[in-house]
Amino acid sequence: MRYRKLARTGVEVSTQCLGAMMFGAFGNTDHDECERIINHALDAGINFVDTADVYSQGESEQIVGKAIKGRRDDIVLATKCFTPMGDERNHRGGSRRWIIRAVEDSLRRLDTDYIDLYQVHRHDWDVDLEETLGALTDLVRQGKVRYLGSSSYPADWIVEAQWAARRRNSERFVCEQPQYSIFARSIEEAVLPATLRHDVGVIPWSPLAGGWLTGKYRRDAEIPSGSRFGSEGVFARRRGGAGLDEDPSTPARYDAVEGLATIAEQAGISLTHLALAFVDSHPAVTSTIIGPKTLAQLDDVLAGADVTLDATTLDAIDKVVPPGTDVAGIEHYSGNPSLRPASRRRAG
C-alpha cells in the first residue's frame, strides 16, 4: 500500500480509501462480515475509511464505529452530511441548524469523540456557502472535526468555497470527493484543474462505475443476480424497475467495456485493476475510494493497489473514452437549478 499527503494537512492517507456505502441494508446486511471486511482492509495497510450518515440511514456508521474500536487513533475517519435523514424538512442540507445536529448524530453512531474529515455530501444551492463554512468551522474549533471537505461540487463552487473561507477567515475545504472513472471523465475539464490550482485533495468515488469496469456486465451475457444493475438492484429501482435492456445508454457502455477489456489484456492486468490504476494516475488524485461488498471483492481490489499504467496504455484508454467526456448514461447528481426553465427565461 502506498500513502500520500492529504493536500496541505500533513496527514498521510493510503492511496486506497475503504468506502462503507455497501455496509448495511443498502448492501451487505451481515454486520459481522462487514466488520471482518473493515479489519481486513486495515490489516492490509488501508488507514482511510469513508462513510456517510445516509448510507443505510446511519447503519453504515454504526458498523464502522464498532469495527474500529481499539484502532481508532490509527485511522483517518471520514463521514458526510447533507442528504435527507428522514421526512422532516429541516433534517437535510447545508444549513447551520442541520450540520450541528448531523455531526452529533454521526459522532454517536460512530462512537467516537471526533471525525477526521467531515464532508458536505452535495452542494446546497439554497444555502449561503458562508453559512455552511461557518458552521463547519465552529465544529473544527470545538474539536469535534479535524478537517473539512466537499463532495460532488462543481468547479465554480470549489473555487468559491476557497475564496469564501479566506473572506471570512473560516476553515477551508481540504479535499473534494467527485465521481471519477474511465466512464466519468468530465471532471477532467474543470473540477480536477481547480483542485490542483487550489491544492485541494481529491478522493474519487465510483472508480469502477457501479461494477461496469469489473467486466461484470457484458453483451449477450446474463446480468448477475443481486448486482446493482440487475432487475432488483438499486439502479434498476431508481429507474422504476427498468433493467439494462431498457436503458438507451447500455450499448455504448458495452462497446466501451469491450474496448477496455482488450487494453487490459494487452497490459497483462484485469479490467478492475486497469480502471483503478487509471483513476490513480491523475496527478490531482490523493486516494481512490473502493467500496467492496464482500471479502472476495476487497481482496481483488487490494491486489491492484500498486498497479501503475504506462503512457501507451493511458493513450489507448483515451481512444475508447476521450479525456473530459462521459460515457452515455453517467449522472453527476448536480441538480443545477440554473438549468430549470424558470431560471433560463425572462419573466413576462
BELURMO-V209850 format. One record per residue. N is the residue number from 0. RES is the residue in one letter. PSI is psi in degrees with one decimal (999 if undefined). Layout:
[[N/RES/PSI] [N/RES/PSI]]
//
This chain:
[[0/M/136.8] [1/R/164.9] [2/Y/150.3] [3/R/156.0] [4/K/138.9] [5/L/92.8] [6/A/-129.4] [7/R/16.7] [8/T/-25.7] [9/G/-8.0] [10/V/132.3] [11/E/130.3] [12/V/151.2] [13/S/151.1] [14/T/-8.6] [15/Q/131.2] [16/C/128.8] [17/L/111.3] [18/G/136.2] [19/A/19.3] [20/M/-30.8] [21/M/6.3] [22/F/117.7] [23/G/-162.4] [24/A/-28.1] [25/F/-24.8] [26/G/-94.9] [27/N/113.7] [28/T/-3.3] [29/D/100.8] [30/H/-39.1] [31/D/-42.4] [32/E/-38.9] [33/C/-41.4] [34/E/-37.4] [35/R/-39.9] [36/I/-46.5] [37/I/-48.1] [38/N/-31.3] [39/H/-41.0] [40/A/-42.9] [41/L/-40.6] [42/D/-28.7] [43/A/-3.1] [44/G/-5.8] [45/I/129.9] [46/N/13.4] [47/F/120.4] [48/V/131.0] [49/D/129.1] [50/T/-166.0] [51/A/153.2] [52/D/-34.4] [53/V/-14.5] [54/Y/111.7] [55/S/34.7] [56/Q/49.7] [57/G/-15.4] [58/E/-38.6] [59/S/-45.2] [60/E/-40.0] [61/Q/-41.9] [62/I/-46.3] [63/V/-45.4] [64/G/-41.6] [65/K/-39.5] [66/A/-32.4] [67/I/5.9] [68/K/130.2] [69/G/-11.2] [70/R/5.7] [71/R/-43.7] [72/D/-13.6] [73/D/1.4] [74/I/137.1] [75/V/107.1] [76/L/125.8] [77/A/141.3] [78/T/-178.9] [79/K/162.0] [80/C/165.4] [81/F/-50.4] [82/T/144.9] [83/P/132.9] [84/M/76.8] [85/G/-173.3] [86/D/-14.5] [87/E/130.1] [88/R/-24.4] [89/N/4.4] [90/H/57.0] [91/R/168.6] [92/G/-168.6] [93/G/24.1] [94/S/156.4] [95/R/-42.6] [96/R/-46.4] [97/W/-40.1] [98/I/-44.7] [99/I/-40.6] [100/R/-43.1] [101/A/-39.4] [102/V/-37.0] [103/E/-40.1] [104/D/-42.2] [105/S/-41.4] [106/L/-40.4] [107/R/-45.8] [108/R/-38.6] [109/L/-11.7] [110/D/52.3] [111/T/161.6] [112/D/-16.3] [113/Y/156.5] [114/I/128.1] [115/D/-43.7] [116/L/113.7] [117/Y/122.1] [118/Q/145.5] [119/V/116.4] [120/H/-32.5] [121/R/158.5] [122/H/138.5] [123/D/106.3] [124/W/-20.8] [125/D/1.1] [126/V/136.6] [127/D/127.0] [128/L/-31.3] [129/E/-29.8] [130/E/-45.1] [131/T/-48.5] [132/L/-35.3] [133/G/-44.3] [134/A/-42.9] [135/L/-38.0] [136/T/-40.9] [137/D/-38.1] [138/L/-36.8] [139/V/-44.3] [140/R/-22.3] [141/Q/-7.5] [142/G/6.9] [143/K/-21.9] [144/V/142.0] [145/R/-48.6] [146/Y/161.9] [147/L/148.8] [148/G/168.4] [149/S/166.5] [150/S/130.7] [151/S/33.2] [152/Y/139.2] [153/P/163.7] [154/A/-40.6] [155/D/-33.4] [156/W/-34.2] [157/I/-45.6] [158/V/-44.7] [159/E/-37.7] [160/A/-37.3] [161/Q/-42.4] [162/W/-37.6] [163/A/-39.2] [164/A/-38.4] [165/R/-41.4] [166/R/-41.3] [167/R/4.7] [168/N/41.8] [169/S/165.2] [170/E/144.3] [171/R/161.9] [172/F/124.2] [173/V/-11.1] [174/C/159.8] [175/E/139.9] [176/Q/93.2] [177/P/164.3] [178/Q/126.7] [179/Y/127.0] [180/S/177.6] [181/I/-30.8] [182/F/-23.5] [183/A/83.1] [184/R/3.7] [185/S/-22.8] [186/I/-12.3] [187/E/-20.0] [188/E/-45.3] [189/A/-39.0] [190/V/-52.3] [191/L/-39.7] [192/P/-36.6] [193/A/-41.5] [194/T/-36.2] [195/L/-42.3] [196/R/-34.4] [197/H/11.6] [198/D/51.2] [199/V/126.4] [200/G/157.6] [201/V/125.6] [202/I/87.7] [203/P/146.1] [204/W/158.3] [205/S/49.5] [206/P/-18.0] [207/L/10.8] [208/A/51.2] [209/G/24.9] [210/G/-13.4] [211/W/-38.1] [212/L/15.7] [213/T/-9.0] [214/G/12.0] [215/K/-33.7] [216/Y/117.5] [217/R/151.2] [218/R/135.1] [219/D/17.8] [220/A/149.6] [221/E/137.3] [222/I/127.8] [223/P/135.8] [224/S/141.9] [225/G/-1.6] [226/S/162.6] [227/R/-30.7] [228/F/6.0] [229/G/173.6] [230/S/-26.0] [231/E/4.9] [232/G/168.6] [233/V/-37.2] [234/F/-34.7] [235/A/-38.2] [236/R/-37.2] [237/R/-27.6] [238/R/18.9] [239/G/30.1] [240/G/-3.2] [241/A/136.0] [242/G/-169.6] [243/L/-33.0] [244/D/-28.9] [245/E/-6.6] [246/D/117.8] [247/P/-16.5] [248/S/-9.4] [249/T/-46.8] [250/P/-40.7] [251/A/-36.0] [252/R/-42.3] [253/Y/-43.8] [254/D/-45.1] [255/A/-43.3] [256/V/-42.0] [257/E/-42.1] [258/G/-41.3] [259/L/-34.7] [260/A/-37.8] [261/T/-42.1] [262/I/-43.3] [263/A/-42.1] [264/E/-41.1] [265/Q/-30.7] [266/A/-9.8] [267/G/27.7] [268/I/168.5] [269/S/161.0] [270/L/-38.9] [271/T/-47.8] [272/H/-32.8] [273/L/-45.7] [274/A/-44.0] [275/L/-41.4] [276/A/-31.3] [277/F/-48.9] [278/V/-43.8] [279/D/-19.7] [280/S/-17.7] [281/H/132.4] [282/P/-16.9] [283/A/-20.4] [284/V/131.0] [285/T/-52.1] [286/S/138.2] [287/T/129.2] [288/I/125.0] [289/I/140.9] [290/G/65.3] [291/P/147.9] [292/K/-22.3] [293/T/165.2] [294/L/-36.7] [295/A/-41.5] [296/Q/-39.4] [297/L/-46.5] [298/D/-36.6] [299/D/-47.6] [300/V/-33.3] [301/L/-34.1] [302/A/-19.6] [303/G/11.3] [304/A/-30.4] [305/D/9.1] [306/V/134.3] [307/T/154.6] [308/L/138.3] [309/D/171.4] [310/A/-35.4] [311/T/-43.0] [312/T/-42.1] [313/L/-37.9] [314/D/-37.7] [315/A/-39.0] [316/I/-40.6] [317/D/-29.3] [318/K/-26.5] [319/V/-47.8] [320/V/105.2] [321/P/149.7] [322/P/141.8] [323/G/12.4] [324/T/163.7] [325/D/147.1] [326/V/149.6] [327/A/139.7] [328/G/-5.3] [329/I/133.1] [330/E/128.5] [331/H/0.5] [332/Y/34.7] [333/S/-37.1] [334/G/37.4] [335/N/114.0] [336/P/-17.0] [337/S/-15.7] [338/L/-5.5] [339/R/147.2] [340/P/-43.3] [341/A/-25.2] [342/S/-13.0] [343/R/-1.7] [344/R/137.1] [345/R/137.8] [346/A/141.9] [347/G/999]]
//
